[in-house]
Amino acid sequence: MVRLITHNLLACHAKGCTTNNFPLQFQDVSIELRETEFNADFIRGFLPRIEWAALVSAARQLGDTSLPAEQPEMVDDEFLQKLHHVLLEIHVEEGAMVCPNCKHVFPISNGIPNMLLAEHEIG
């Protein structure tokens, strides 16, 4: 399933697409909110791996404006809960992710992204 924790790790790998291939842009999506158990230690541990600007942009594309534009230096429980919500509770069920460089479309169906490339697109 496409959650923003996963989306933050995905880039386009189509043949010749080596720059400006991250983050993938959401297009024509439908989302579902699914509550998950909050684990502050997990979120705190994952925080250094996050591409912050990409996460904030993706969250805003999906209608969530709860995260600040800049990653805060001090993290409190309220911030961690907002981050937990954005990373783990927003599920993209249908739509597509589009490469900002080559415009390749990666469809999302039933919450599963199709990241496979055709033979001629593999570099």
N, C-alpha and C positions, 0 to 999 in steps of 0.2 A: 504494500500500500504506500501511496505517496504521502509522506508527512514532511514537514519542513526540515526535520533532522536529516532525512534522506536527501531531499532536494539540495541541501547545502553542500552535498558531496558530489553531485552529478555535474558533468560537463559533456559537451559534444566531442565525439572522437571521429567524426566523419573525415574522410580522406581530404587532406589539405586544410582542415579546419584546426589551426593550432593557436590562434590568437583570438581574443575576445569571444571565447566559447563558453564562458561562465559569467554569471549564472544563467541557466536556462530560464526563459520567460514563460509565465503561465498564459494560456490562451483558452477562452471559452470553457472555463472550469465550473464544476459543481463541487461544493465541499460539504462535508459532514463533520460535526463536532462530536467527538467521543471522549468522554471523561476517562482519565487514566490516573492511577495512584501516583501521588507526588513523592518524588525521591530527591531531596535537596542535594545529597551527596553526588548522585548521578549527574544532575544538571551542573553542579559546580565543577565536577571533573570533566564534563564535556565542553564547558565554556571556552577553554583555550583553543579548541579545534574549530570553532565556528568562524566562518567568514562573515563578520558582523554586518557589513553594508549589504551583502547579498541576502542575508536573512531578513533584515529590516525591509528591503525592497520586495522580497517575495511575500512577506506577511502583509504588506500594504497592498500588493496586487490582489490578495485574497480578502481584503477588507478589514484586516486587523491592524490597528494603529497603537497598540499598547506598548510597544518597545520604543525606547528613545533612539534617535538617529545615531548617537555616539554610544559606544559601549561604556557603561559606567565603571569607574575604578573600584568603587565600593559596592559590594553586592549584599543586599539584605534579603530576607525571606520573601518579602512582597515582590521584589524584582525576580527572584528565582521562580516564584509561582507564575508570573507573567511569561517568563521564558519557557517554563515547562508547558504552559498552555500552547504557545506558538509552536514549539518544537514537536510536541507529542499528541496534542489533542485536535489539531486541525488536520483533517484527512481530505485529500483531493481524490474524489471518486471518479470523475469523468473530465475529459478535456484533453489538453495537450501541453507539452513543454516545447518551446521553440528556441533554437540556437540564435543568439543575437548576431552572430557573424554570418554563418552560411544559410540561415533560415530553415535548417532541417527541422522537421516536425516529429516529435516523439509522442505518439498518442498515449493517453491514459484511459484504460477501460476497466471498470469494476475495481478501481483503486490500484491497478497494476500498470506501471509504465512499461512501454515496449521500447527498450533501448537498443534493440537489434538493428544492425545496419545491413543494407543490401550488399551483395558481393562487390559491386562497382563503387561502393562508398567506403570500403575498408582500405585503409592506407598502410 
